[in-house]
Amino acid sequence: MIAQSLRERPVEDLDRGDHVCLAFADDAEQRRVVSAYLSAGLSRGERVLYFADQQRPSTVLRWLRSAGVDPGPALTRGQLRVVTADDSYLAAGGFDAATMVETLEREVDASLAAGYTGFRVSGEMGWGLRDIPGADQLAAYETAVNAVFESRPASAICQYDARLFSPAELRVFDRCHPGAVELEPVYRHGLLRIVPAFRDGERALRVVGTVDLRTTGALVDALEAALRWPGDVVVDMGALEFIDLAGLRALAHAARRLPAGRRLRVVDLAPPLCHVIGLAGFDRHPALVVTPRGAGA
């Protein structure tokens, strides 16, 4: 059985009481998660609220239609509301964390009083980078709002676009949340899953399970796509159970293809496998940096 992160879960597995962070680096991934999350809430009879920022409200509604959900009836009866950050987080001209926490508490209570089975909300958090009063309260808000959702029929996904937020900022906001949304695996079959992720705020590939003769090609393809990312390529091996010599060779080959100044950083690799890399001489190329499990990234 492939190991599953307890902290990161697919959007389909989210439930009431969850307050999770979604870090993403492309519009397609945002659209997939948002469409699935909002659609599930509507089908379960929950009241759904969406705060748009980079995307327009009309775009979010179009996402729902493309997913086979007609938002019209839910909008008409008040089950669904899609508003801008300026009309929600920043309605008073700035941001006040305590006021926003109270607003969400009222929204949960009002939803239950109206007969809905629960409440779910998702917000795009790019407004936090604007030069506005109270923007520096965002981390405090994310921590305080945990109490609104825990042990109540309510949930939330807070969205952070990695193209806007720095790795250090993503790291801070991710740690304010008890959980995170697992991104769509680029490969999932048998004993291997390869998942785009964010590790300590940096974009990464998480390799879960077994890399052997049958799946080395999948690792090669995933690395090929990751080479097009900006900056270093981080490969998280914390959930790796086995990798053969061909798989290790694929890592070394990908590192050699990086331009000067970029590195392929293999983190949390089991110490015996680090030793194999050394014996094979794969780590002689300066672009391949290997950190053994337990030593930190």
LOKOLTOR-603003 format. One line per 2 residues: for each residue x, y, z of N, C-alpha, C. Coordinates in pm, whole numbers, m for minus. Example, Ala and Ser with C-alpha at 12.3 -4.5 7.8 and 13.67 -1.06 7.14 Angstrom:
LOKOLTOR-603003
1319/m569/780/1230/m450/780/1320/m330/780; 1285/m225/708/1367/m106/714/1290/3/787
END
This chain:
LOKOLTOR-603003
84/m120/0/0/0/0/88/125/0; 51/224/m84/127/349/m89/95/433/33
198/485/98/176/569/216/104/697/177; 17/745/267/m59/867/244/m24/967/354
11/1090/316/41/1193/414/m82/1223/498; m63/1230/628/m174/1264/716/m209/1412/709
m112/1493/674/m136/1637/670/m190/1680/535; m137/1625/428/m182/1660/294/m280/1555/243
m396/1603/200/m499/1512/151/m558/1566/22; m605/1476/m66/m674/1522/m186/m797/1604/m149
m833/1697/m235/m948/1784/m207/m1074/1701/m186; m1085/1588/m253/m1204/1504/m239/m1218/1445/m100
m1109/1440/m24/m1113/1380/110/m1136/1484/220; m1143/1611/184/m1164/1712/287/m1304/1702/344
m1316/1735/472/m1446/1721/538/m1466/1836/637; m1579/1835/702/m1610/1939/799/m1507/1940/910
m1471/2058/954/m1366/2074/1054/m1230/2103/997; m1216/2092/864/m1086/2114/800/m1064/2262/766
m946/2310/798/m899/2443/755/m762/2419/693; m755/2422/559/m634/2377/491/m581/2483/396
m454/2468/365/m384/2559/275/m368/2494/138; m395/2570/34/m367/2527/m103/m260/2619/m161
m140/2565/m180/m35/2636/m253/m32/2579/m394; m33/2665/m493/m38/2618/m631/49/2708/m718
86/2657/m836/174/2732/m924/120/2742/m1066; m3/2695/m1088/m62/2711/m1220/m213/2719/m1207
m277/2786/m1305/m420/2810/m1300/m499/2680/m1310; m449/2583/m1384/m522/2458/m1401/m539/2385/m1268
m436/2385/m1185/m446/2318/m1056/m543/2392/m964; m537/2524/m965/m632/2602/m886/m775/2572/m930
m796/2572/m1058/m931/2546/m1112/m981/2409/m1071; m895/2307/m1080/m937/2171/m1045/m980/2163/m900
m899/2219/m810/m929/2210/m667/m1054/2290/m633; m1061/2413/m683/m1175/2499/m653/m1305/2437/m703
m1306/2388/m826/m1427/2329/m883/m1473/2209/m801; m1379/2122/m763/m1415/2003/m685/m1466/2040/m547
m1402/2138/m485/m1438/2177/m348/m1575/2244/m342; m1599/2339/m431/m1727/2408/m432/m1839/2315/m472
m1815/2233/m574/m1918/2140/m622/m1959/2043/m511; m1862/1990/m438/m1893/1896/m331/m1978/1962/m223
m1946/2086/m190/m2024/2156/m89/m2168/2175/m131; m2189/2215/m255/m2325/2236/m305/m2403/2104/m307
m2339/1996/m349/m2409/1867/m357/m2443/1813/m218; m2369/1854/m117/m2394/1807/20/m2491/1896/95
m2545/1996/27/m2640/2084/92/m2577/2185/185; m2449/2213/167/m2381/2314/248/m2395/2452/183
m2382/2554/263/m2375/2689/208/m2231/2718/173; m2208/2777/55/m2074/2791/0/m2045/2938/m28
m1929/2982/19/m1887/3121/2/m1748/3122/m60; m1728/3208/m161/m1599/3217/m228/m1555/3362/m235
m1430/3388/m196/m1370/3522/m202/m1266/3524/m314; m1295/3594/m420/m1206/3599/m536/m1111/3718/m527
m992/3703/m584/m896/3813/m586/m830/3823/m723; m739/3730/m754/m676/3730/m886/m776/3690/m995
m863/3597/m960/m966/3554/m1054/m1090/3641/m1038; m1165/3655/m1144/m1291/3727/m1136/m1401/3631/m1088
m1502/3684/m1018/m1614/3597/m979/m1676/3524/m1097; m1686/3591/m1211/m1745/3527/m1329/m1660/3408/m1375
m1529/3417/m1355/m1441/3306/m1393/m1467/3184/m1304; m1484/3208/m1176/m1511/3098/m1082/m1642/3030/m1117
m1744/3108/m1151/m1873/3050/m1190/m1859/2971/m1320; m1774/3017/m1409/m1751/2944/m1534/m1681/2811/m1506
m1591/2810/m1408/m1527/2685/m1370/m1631/2582/m1326; m1729/2627/m1247/m1832/2536/m1201/m1913/2481/m1319
m1948/2567/m1411/m2025/2521/m1527/m1946/2419/m1607; m1816/2444/m1622/m1732/2350/m1697/m1721/2216/m1626
m1741/2218/m1493/m1736/2094/m1416/m1873/2025/m1412; m1969/2080/m1485/m2101/2018/m1492/m2198/2064/m1386
m2167/2176/m1319/m2254/2229/m1214/m2310/2363/m1258; m2443/2373/m1261/m2507/2501/m1292/m2519/2581/m1164
m2443/2691/m1149/m2447/2766/m1023/m2571/2853/m1008; m2648/2870/m1116/m2761/2961/m1112/m2859/2938/m999
m2915/2816/m985/m3011/2792/m877/m2952/2817/m738; m2826/2777/m716/m2764/2798/m585/m2744/2947/m557
m2710/3024/m660/m2697/3168/m644/m2832/3231/m609; m2935/3187/m677/m3068/3245/m657/m3121/3221/m515
m3101/3102/m464/m3154/3072/m330/m3058/3111/m218; m2940/3163/m254/m2846/3209/m152/m2754/3104/m98
m2756/2984/m157/m2665/2879/m112/m2522/2907/m153; m2504/2979/m263/m2371/3010/m316/m2355/3160/m330
m2242/3211/m281/m2205/3351/m301/m2060/3356/m345; m2035/3431/m453/m1898/3453/m500/m1876/3604/m506
m1788/3652/m418/m1763/3796/m408/m1613/3821/m417; m1576/3946/m430/m1435/3982/m438/m1375/4001/m299
m1244/3999/m293/m1176/4027/m166/m1207/4167/m117; m1223/4261/m210/m1255/4399/m171/m1390/4408/m103
m1481/4315/m135/m1615/4315/m76/m1626/4219/42; m1515/4162/83/m1519/4067/194/m1406/4096/293
m1288/4045/265/m1175/4068/355/m1149/4217/378; m1166/4297/273/m1125/4437/275/m1244/4532/267
m1360/4486/310/m1482/4567/296/m1474/4699/371; m1393/4704/477/m1381/4827/555/m1267/4915/506
m1206/4879/391/m1095/4957/339/m959/4905/378; m955/4812/469/m833/4748/514/m870/4612/570
m777/4548/638/m804/4415/693/m791/4418/843; m892/4362/909/m887/4347/1054/m912/4200/1087
m811/4134/1142/m818/3990/1164/m932/3952/1258; m947/4023/1369/m1051/3988/1467/m1189/4003/1407
m1210/4109/1330/m1340/4131/1268/m1373/4021/1168; m1272/3977/1090/m1296/3874/990/m1326/3740/1056
m1260/3709/1167/m1290/3586/1241/m1435/3588/1288; m1478/3702/1342/m1617/3714/1388/m1715/3701/1272
m1678/3756/1157/m1765/3747/1040/m1786/3602/999; m1679/3524/997/m1691/3383/959/m1770/3304/1062
m1755/3337/1190/m1835/3270/1293/m1983/3295/1268; m2018/3419/1233/m2158/3450/1205/m2207/3378/1080
m2119/3367/980/m2158/3299/857/m2190/3151/884; m2109/3088/968/m2134/2948/1003/m2268/2936/1074
m2290/3019/1175/m2414/3013/1252/m2536/3041/1163; m2525/3141/1076/m2637/3176/989/m2668/3063/890
m2563/2996/842/m2584/2886/748/m2660/2772/814; m2623/2738/936/m2691/2629/1007/m2834/2669/1042
m2852/2795/1082/m2986/2843/1117/m3079/2842/996; m3022/2861/878/m3102/2862/755/m3134/2721/705
m3084/2621/772/m3116/2484/735/m3014/2414/648; m2901/2479/620/m2797/2412/542/m2724/2311/630
m2670/2208/567/m2604/2101/641/m2467/2141/694; m2412/2248/643/m2281/2295/685/m2243/2420/608
m2118/2458/622/m2068/2580/559/m1927/2553/510; m1897/2598/390/m1759/2591/342/m1726/2720/269
m1597/2758/280/m1550/2884/223/m1412/2862/164; m1384/2934/56/m1249/2934/0/m1216/3076/m43
m1093/3117/m16/m1053/3253/m52/m916/3257/m116; m902/3342/m216/m772/3371/m277/m705/3478/m192
m583/3450/m148/m519/3535/m48/m417/3633/m106; m416/3651/m237/m318/3742/m297/m331/3886/m249
m449/3924/m202/m468/4060/m150/m374/4089/m33; m326/3983/33/m237/4002/147/m103/4064/110
m72/4068/m18/53/4128/m64/37/4275/m101; m86/4323/m97/m107/4463/m129/m63/4553/m15
m35/4678/m48/3/4778/54/m126/4836/112; m187/4759/202/m313/4801/262/m304/4789/414
m380/4869/487/m379/4858/633/m423/4720/678; m349/4661/769/m386/4533/827/m336/4411/754
m270/4429/640/m222/4312/565/m122/4231/648; m54/4296/741/43/4226/824/m24/4137/929
m156/4140/937/m229/4055/1031/m268/3920/971; m231/3896/847/m280/3777/778/m240/3648/849
m115/3635/889/m71/3512/956/m145/3493/1089; m164/3601/1163/m238/3592/1289/m382/3549/1264
m440/3601/1158/m577/3564/1121/m585/3415/1088; m493/3366/1006/m496/3226/966/m486/3133/1086
m411/3174/1186/m399/3093/1308/m527/3102/1391; m579/3223/1408/m698/3242/1491/m821/3177/1433
m832/3174/1301/m954/3123/1238/m964/2970/1247; m857/2903/1288/m865/2758/1306/m981/2719/1398
m1002/2801/1502/m1106/2770/1600/m1246/2778/1541; m1263/2852/1433/m1395/2864/1371/m1438/2731/1308
m1341/2656/1258/m1372/2536/1180/m1358/2406/1257; m1270/2401/1352/m1249/2275/1422/m1374/2235/1501
m1410/2111/1489/m1524/2052/1560/m1658/2117/1524; m1665/2180/1407/m1791/2238/1361/m1818/2191/1217
m1944/2195/1175/m1975/2153/1037/m1937/2261/936; m1809/2292/931/m1759/2398/844/m1617/2364/801
m1577/2414/685/m1442/2390/634/m1397/2508/550; m1266/2513/524/m1210/2624/446/m1085/2582/374
m1067/2635/252/m941/2625/178/m892/2767/152; m773/2798/199/m711/2928/175/m605/2910/65
m616/2991/m39/m536/2970/m160/m418/3069/m168; m299/3013/m188/m177/3094/m200/m108/3061/m331
m101/3160/m418/m40/3144/m550/111/3158/m535; 184/3048/m563/330/3048/m546/400/3138/m646
328/3185/m748/387/3281/m841/386/3421/m783; 310/3441/m675/301/3572/m611/374/3575/m477
358/3469/m399/418/3462/m266/556/3397/m274; 649/3449/m196/783/3392/m191/782/3261/m113
885/3176/m129/892/3054/m50/884/3081/101; 949/3188/147/945/3219/290/804/3254/334
731/3328/252/593/3364/286/503/3240/282; 521/3157/181/442/3034/174/466/2946/297
591/2940/340/624/2858/457/549/2908/581; 544/3039/599/475/3096/715/327/3064/711
262/3089/598/118/3071/590/79/2924/592; 161/2839/533/132/2696/538/130/2646/682
223/2693/764/231/2647/902/118/2699/989; 44/2797/940/m72/2846/1015/m191/2753/1002
m186/2661/907/m298/2571/879/m270/2432/933; m370/2365/989/m350/2228/1036/m326/2128/923
m371/2161/802/m356/2068/691/m336/2140/560; m317/2063/454/m294/2119/320/m361/2030/216
m389/2089/101/m446/2014/m10/m333/1946/m86; m347/1816/m107/m250/1745/m191/m282/1774/m337
m182/1812/m413/m203/1841/m553/m222/1711/m632; m272/1725/m753/m299/1609/m838/m168/1538/m872
m156/1409/m845/m34/1337/m881/m7/1343/m1032; 120/1356/m1069/155/1348/m1211/169/1203/m1253
181/1114/m1155/185/970/m1184/128/896/m1063; 40/801/m1092/m19/721/m984/m60/586/m1042
19/487/m1005/m11/352/m1055/64/251/m968; m8/148/m930/56/42/m855/118/92/m725
248/73/m713/317/105/m588/387/240/m590; 358/325/m689/428/453/m698/329/568/m720
352/674/m649/280/799/m671/381/913/m672; 377/1000/m774/465/1117/m782/376/1241/m779
397/1323/m678/304/1432/m651/376/1566/m649; 332/1665/m728/384/1800/m712/346/1850/m571
435/1919/m508/410/1962/m370/488/2090/m342; 471/2140/m222/551/2251/m174/613/2208/m42
745/2209/m40/819/2168/79/888/2291/136; 850/2328/258/905/2449/320/894/2569/226
783/2577/157/757/2690/69/814/2677/m71; 894/2575/m97/954/2556/m229/879/2450/m307
865/2473/m437/802/2376/m522/886/2249/m526; 820/2134/m519/893/2008/m509/817/1896/m577
887/1786/m600/825/1660/m640/835/1565/m522; 723/1510/m479/724/1411/m371/710/1272/m433
807/1188/m405/807/1051/m458/763/958/m347; 651/890/m369/589/806/m266/581/662/m316
644/570/m244/634/430/m282/763/375/m341; 750/304/m454/860/226/m510/894/268/m652
1024/294/m676/1074/320/m811/1159/200/m851; 1114/130/m955/1189/15/m1003/1184/11/m1155
1219/m101/m1213/1224/m113/m1358/1093/m73/m1425; 981/m101/m1360/850/m73/m1417/814/75/m1412
873/151/m1321/827/289/m1298/936/394/m1316; 1057/352/m1350/1164/450/m1370/1126/552/m1477
1059/507/m1582/1018/598/m1688/927/709/m1638; 840/674/m1543/752/776/m1485/832/880/m1409
935/837/m1337/1020/931/m1266/1096/1020/m1364; 1144/962/m1472/1215/1039/m1575/1123/1148/m1631
1000/1111/m1662/905/1208/m1718/874/1320/m1619; 856/1284/m1491/826/1385/m1390/944/1481/m1371
1064/1428/m1372/1183/1513/m1360/1197/1605/m1482; 1165/1554/m1599/1172/1634/m1721/1081/1756/m1709
960/1736/m1659/868/1848/m1641/919/1944/m1534; 977/1891/m1426/1025/1975/m1317/1145/2060/m1358
1222/2013/m1456/1336/2091/m1502/1292/2225/m1561; 1166/2234/m1602/1115/2359/m1658/1070/2457/m1551
1067/2413/m1425/1033/2504/m1317/1148/2602/m1295; 1121/2720/m1241/1230/2812/m1207/1303/2765/m1081
1428/2804/m1068/1503/2774/m946/1547/2629/m937; 1583/2589/m814/1626/2452/m790/1510/2356/m808
1544/2231/m839/1445/2123/m844/1459/2043/m715; 1355/2042/m633/1357/1970/m506/1280/1840/m524
1343/1728/m488/1279/1597/m495/1273/1541/m353; 1151/1532/m301/1127/1489/m163/1114/1337/m159
1210/1271/m94/1211/1125/m87/1170/1075/51; 1106/1158/130/1070/1118/266/974/1000/273
892/981/168/796/869/165/838/761/66; 963/767/19/1013/663/m71/1037/534/5
993/422/m52/1015/292/10/1130/216/m56; 1147/235/m186/1256/167/m256/1283/240/m387
1411/246/m426/1449/296/m558/1569/215/m604; 1566/170/m729/1676/91/m780/1783/181/m841
1890/118/m890/2002/194/m943/1961/278/m1064; 1871/226/m1145/1825/302/m1262/1753/430/m1219
1678/422/m1111/1610/540/m1061/1708/644/m1009; 1811/600/m937/1914/692/m889/1989/754/m1008
2013/673/m1110/2081/725/m1229/1996/833/m1297; 1863/816/m1295/1774/917/m1355/1786/1050/m1282
1801/1045/m1151/1820/1169/m1074/1950/1238/m1114; 2057/1159/m1125/2187/1216/m1163/2183/1274/m1303
2116/1205/m1394/2108/1253/m1533/2031/1384/m1539; 1922/1394/m1463/1845/1519/m1462/1928/1633/m1406
2006/1606/m1302/2090/1711/m1243/2192/1762/m1343; 2249/1672/m1421/2351/1714/m1518/2293/1803/m1628
2163/1797/m1648/2101/1877/m1753/2065/2018/m1707; 2078/2044/m1578/2045/2177/m1528/2151/2278/m1569
2111/2401/m1597/2211/2504/m1629/2289/2544/m1505; 2402/2607/m1526/2488/2649/m1415/2409/2736/m1318
2430/2712/m1189/2363/2790/m1087/2237/2726/m1031; 2186/2621/m1099/2069/2552/m1049/2110/2413/m1000
2034/2362/m905/2066/2233/m845/1943/2142/m843; 1968/2013/m843/1864/1916/m814/1891/1866/m673
1802/1903/m581/1822/1872/m439/1733/1756/m399; 1794/1642/m374/1723/1523/m329/1726/1524/m177
1608/1536/m115/1603/1553/31/1533/1434/96; 1573/1406/220/1514/1298/300/1533/1162/236
1646/1140/173/1675/1008/115/1736/920/223; 1696/793/226/1749/699/325/1901/693/317
1972/698/431/2119/699/429/2183/589/346; 2133/464/348/2198/363/262/2192/400/114
2083/464/71/2074/505/m69/2168/622/m99; 2188/708/m1/2287/815/m18/2425/753/m38
2452/647/35/2581/578/22/2595/518/m118; 2487/461/m171/2491/403/m306/2520/511/m409
2459/627/m392/2485/738/m484/2633/776/m482; 2691/775/m362/2833/806/m350/2921/701/m415
2889/574/m393/2967/466/m452/2961/469/m604; 2844/505/m658/2829/510/m803/2889/636/m864
2925/731/m778/2984/855/m827/2884/954/m883; 2756/930/m859/2654/1020/m914/2663/1160/m853
2709/1167/m728/2712/1295/m659/2836/1378/m692; 2916/1334/m788/3034/1412/m824/2996/1538/m901
2880/1536/m963/2836/1656/m1034/2782/1755/m931; 2828/1881/m936/2788/1979/m833/2640/2012/m832
2569/1982/m940/2427/2016/m945/2340/1918/m867; 2396/1801/m831/2320/1703/m754/2358/1714/m607
2262/1753/m526/2284/1769/m382/2190/1673/m310; 2247/1585/m231/2168/1482/m163/2174/1502/m11
2056/1506/50/2048/1523/196/1985/1398/255; 2054/1330/345/1999/1207/402/1882/1233/495
1797/1135/507/1680/1144/594/1724/1172/737; 1656/1267/800/1689/1302/937/1787/1415/950
1848/1458/838/1947/1566/843/1887/1700/809; 1758/1708/769/1696/1834/729/1721/1862/583
1643/1958/526/1654/1991/383/1771/2080/355
END
